[in-house]
Amino acid sequence: MNTPLLSVTDLKVHFPIRSGLLQRVTDQVRAVDGVSFDIEAGSTVGLVGESGSGKSTIGKCIIRLVDPSSGQIRYQGTEISNLDRNAFMSYRKKIQLIFQDPYNSINPRMSVEQIVGEALEIHFPNKNKAQRRQRISELLNLVGLEPKHLTRYPHEFSGGQRQRIGIARALAVEPEFLICDEPVSALDVSVQAQIVNLLQDIQKEFKLTYLFISHDLAVVEHISDQVLVMNEGRIVEQGPPESLYRDPQHAYTRKLLEAVPRF
């Protein structure tokens, strides 16, 4: 069998609760509590659950914004969860994160050229300014923006356009794996569809792999090859969307599906 692109084994992320004058640890929040799953190259795995279920913590743990308490994260068979900051740097080109809020995740004092170009300066230091500008223009075209937007600032764009900037920034380093953390939840419904279609087109063109995190079951069903349902830090059910949505086995999955608005 082929090695999965990403393999998570018994991942746990516990945050201490401190109290008293001496701030002693009195309890723990088990944000992620023994999660295991694999993601095959070129596929999209949807991770769905209510707010506070721990799904975003998993994404941040993969990209090392949060350190795991225990467990293993393997990328192409190599353990990456215990790497230090310098050793993990090469994986930051391979793994990128698209954030939920397209405004708060980008610096409002930076132009589009600076926002997208920052990653190029870090990971492709041999490119000169003209080469970086050319690459940024190509990325803007790719996500449905125009090169004339280079000198504009985040407040001059709509929410959907800002999310396109965030996608361009993530693509700048030519990643293999994108963690999409609620990428459309802050957008209008019509714009959500545009961004989801854009992500699917980009995936096909560059043969990317996605972990798509969302509380929106309809979006997850539309984009995913495999769905993981998460509740209170654990995966309670998983399977292909056509069977999981048609015949859910776990009570929590049925509860989520029953809560979906029907018109």
Helices and strands as residue ranges (DSSP letters): E 6-19, E 24-39, E 44-48, H 55-62, E 70-75, E 78-79, H 85-94, E 95-98, H 112-123, H 129-142, G 147-151, G 154-156, H 159-171, E 177-181, H 189-206, E 209-214, H 217-223, E 226-231, E 234-239, H 241-246, H 251-258
